[in-house]
Amino acid sequence: MDIYLDTCLWNALFEQSVDPGNLMAGLEARGSGLVLSDENVFELAKTFWESGPTGLQQGTALFSYLKGFTDASIRVTKDNMSMVAAEMTSIQLQIGIIHPYLTPDDYDTAKSTIEDHARGQLSERTREHVEWRIRSNESGRRGIAHYIDSAPVLQRALGSVSEEELPGWIRWVRSTTDGVNYLAWQIKHYFDDKPFEDIYEYAQLLQRSTANRVAMGLTARNFYFNWRYVHHDSIKKDLFFDSQHIVNANYCDVYATKEPKQARYAHLLLTPATRVCVYDPTQMPINQWLLSL
């Protein structure tokens, strides 16, 4: 059983001084394992720049701790668009197998980055990557707001969908032309040198099967954001980041967080193959909780 941890739980493991090797061994004895992601590494790396004068000290401590898990060969997911690329490869080769985890070479690169951070060695590229990710998410939030605000007919249509109707509506709309167009443009940003006609054909093929879990999750996320903006007048920054994790967890058995609010919408972005588990720190230490899943 693969267990994807939201970043707040990596912080909880660190704060509770859980031994990485012991936890990994205990989980392995139960047929389980933790999963780390690029999203986790990005959010933890923000500590270096967002924690004021103590940022370097805090960030170094966090990554020194995280290194204990990569030393124990924790699995690391590909980022969301790399997973979509893997889904496209599966279609192209007609193999029916999708590989959501990093290749050995990419794993070595990720491990090396974590080791550098643990030593407090931060490259200009790392800083630029963190800043780009933050700007990209802010741009995405503003883009959705502008798109909805300029489309009154769409606002009325979204406003007519109740929360009870939302799961069925998302399943329907993500399979429409609107769903295919959204996915095609996301792929075009990733494969900017490919003809749009070819990309659109792939998007159609991806949308025909729920086996392509991340393609479906990304599309569902977009329409959920549209709906949420109309019904709640905003898309909070944390929601934007949290939903990236949820989509990224689609090939894991468990998505684990300590934020109960995420459980209210996570099922919209996940297939039934991934269950959502919420950790309550008042009930037990996190290592015991993880071993109990």
N, C-alpha and C positions, 0 to 999 in steps of 0.2 A: 504494500500500500504506500503510494507516494503522497506525502503531506507537504503542501505548499504553504509557507508561512508568510503572512502579511508582515510588513516591516516592523510594526508595533510589537510583534512577538519575538523578532530577533532582538529588539531592545529589551524585552522582558527576560529573555534568556541571559543576556549580558548582565542586566541589573540583579538577577537572582544567582549569578555566578555558577550557572549550570555547566558542568564539565562537558565539552563537546564530544570527546572520545567515548565517555561513558554513556552519554545519551544516544549517540549513533549506534553503539554496540547493543544497548538495550532495545532500541527500535528494530535493529536488524534481527535480533533473536525472536521478535514477534512478526517478522516478515514485512516490516515497514521501514521507511526512510524519509528523511527531510529533503526538501527541494529548495534550492536557492535560485534567485533570478537576477537578471540585469536590473530589473526595477528595484529590487532590494538594495543592490550595490549603489545605484544612483541615489536613492533616498538617503542611505547612510552616508554617502559622500557629501551630501549637502551640509552635514554637520560641520565640516571643515570651514565652511564659509558663512554659516548661519548661526553659529554659536558664540559670536563675539571673540573676545580675547582668549577664551579657553577652547576655541574651535579646534585648533591643531591637537591639543592634548586629548580632547574628547574623541575626535575622529580617529586618532592613532590608537587609542584604547579600544574603540569599537572594532576597528579592522584587525587589530592584533587578536581580538577574541574570535572574529569571523574566520581568521586564518586557521584556527583549530578545526573548523569544519571542512575547509578545502583540503587540509592535511589529511583528514579522514575520508577524503574522496566523496564528498557530498555531490549529488547530482545538481546540475545547473541547467535551467531552461534556456532555450533560445528566446530572443525578444519576439514580440507579437508578429511583426511583419516577416521576420525570418521563419516563423512557424507557418505563416500563410504561404511563403515560398516553398516550404517543405510539403504543404498540402498540394500546391501546384505541381511539384515534382512527382508526387504520388499519382496525380491524374495523368501527367505526361507519360510516365513509365508504366502506368496501369499495374502498379504493384500492391495497392491497397494497404500500404504500410506508411505511417507518418512518423518521422523521427523528431520529437520535440526537444531533445536535449542536445547540448553542445557536443561537437565532435572532439576527439582528443586534442587536436591542435588548438581549437578555439577554447577548450577548457584550460589548456596550459596558459593561454593568453589571459584569460579571466583570473586564473590563480595568481599569475605574476602581477597583475594589477592590484589585487588584494594585498599581496605581499609588499608592494611598493607603498600602498596607503598605510599599511601597518608600521612602516618605517617613517611615515610622515613625508614621503617623497611624492609630491603632487606635481604632475606635469601641467604645462599650459594647456595641453590637449584635454586633460581631465577637467580642468576648470571650464574650458570652453564648452565641453560636452554637457556639463551640469547646467551651465547658463542656457545653452541651446534647448535642453529638455524643458527647463522652466518656461522659456519664452514660447516654445512650441505649444505647451499646454495652455498658456495664457491666450495665445493666438487662437487655439481651437475653441476655447470658451467664448471669446469675443465673436468668432466667426459664427458660431451657432446662434448667439443672441442677435447678431445683425441679420442672419438669414431668416430667422423666425419673425423678427420685428418688421421685416420688409415684405412679409407674405401673409396678409390678413386672412386669406382663404384657408391657408394651411393652419393658421392659429385656430380658426373656428373648428376645423376638422380634428385637430389634436385635442382641443378643449372638449369635444364631444365624447372622447374615449375615457371612460371611468377607470379608476385604479383596478377594479375587479375585472374589467375587460382587457386591461393592459397586456397580460401574458399572451392571450390569443391574438390580439392586434399585432404585437411584435412578431409573432410567428408568421402571421400573414404578410405584413408589410415588408419583411426582410426578403421574401421570395418574389416580390414584385419588381418591376423595372426600376423603381426608385432604389430598391435594395441592391440590385445588380450595378446600377450606376455609381452608388456610393462606394461599393467595394472596388469597382474598377478604378476609380480615381485614387483610392488609397494605394492600390497596387502600382498605378502609374507613377506616384510619387517615389515609390521604392525602386521600380524598374523604369527609370525615366527615359532610357534609350530604346525601349520596346514600342512598337506601333500600338496605338490605342485599340485598334480593331482586334489584335491578338489578345490583348489584356482583357478586353470586354468578353471575349469568348471564354477565357479562363474564369472570369468572374461568374459567368452563367453556369459553368460546370461546377464551380465551388459551391454555388448556392443551391444546387440540386440535391445535395446530400448533407445531412447533419453530422456525417462522419468528419467533415471538415470543421472541426469544432471552433478553431480560432477565427476563421473567416466568418462563421455564423455569429460568434460572440462579438466581434468588432462591429458587425452590421447592427446587431441588436443594441449594442451600446450607443451607437449613433442615434437610433430612433428613440431609445429610452431618454437620452439627453434632450432631444427635441420635445418629447412629451413632458418631461420634468420642467423644462424652461417655461412652458405654457402654464403648467399647473402650480408651479412654485416660484415663478418670476426670477429664477436664478439657477446657475449651476455652480455650486461651491467648488473652490479650488481642491479641497480634500477629496471631494467626490470624483473629480477628474483623475487624480492620481490613484485613488483606491480602485476605481473601475479598471485601470490598466492592469493591476495585479489580478483582479478577478478573471479577466479575459485570459491572462497569461497562465492561469491555473487550470485551464480547460482539459489538459491531458493528464492531470493529477487526480487522485482518488478523493482527496480532501483539500478544501481551501479553508485555512485556519486563520482566525482573526480574533481580536478582543473587542471589536466594534459591533455591537448589536445592530446598529442601523444598516450595516452592510448586508446583513442577512435578509433585509426587507426587499432588496432588489437583486442580489447576487444571482438568484435562480433564473433571472431573465437573461443573464449573460453566459450562463453555464448550461451544459447538457445535464440530464439526470445522472450521468456517470460520475459527476463530481458533487460531493455533498459539502455543505457549509457547516463548520463547527466554530462555535464562539466560546472563547476562553474567559472565565470569570476568575480574576486573580484573588478574589476573596474566598474562594472555595478550596484551592489547593495550589501547590507550587506548579509551575508550568511544565517541568520535566515529568511529574506524575501524570499531569493531564494529557500530555502527548503520548505517553506510554499506555494510557487508558483508551485511546481512540480505536 
